[in-house]
Amino acid sequence: MDKLNPDALAEWGEEEGAPAGEVRPGVQPNVTPEMVADYVVDAGELPRESAEPFGEYLHRTWNDYVEGADMTHRDLVAGALAYWRGQ
């Protein structure tokens, strides 16, 4: 399984499932809930028990957190984690 690249640009809206030629350069497409969960566990942000539901949540609400064409996965996950933690 691929790892989430925190420095890659976040895929948004019409790019989801699009052919590679229609996705902006620098975007890591097809991020899975498992990739998100592994990333937050490896970063020490959440234990596995919380990371898996968080990964599922973020996968469902991904586009709610994308705030522009230059947003990275690191920024997107940080914003979603703040909301998840009630901050």
Buried (B, 14 or more C-beta within 10 A) or exposed (E): EEEBBBEBBBBBEEBEEEEEEEBEEEBBBEBBBBBBBBBBBEBEBBEEEBBBEBBBBBBEEBEEBBEEEEBBBBBBBBBBBEEBEEE
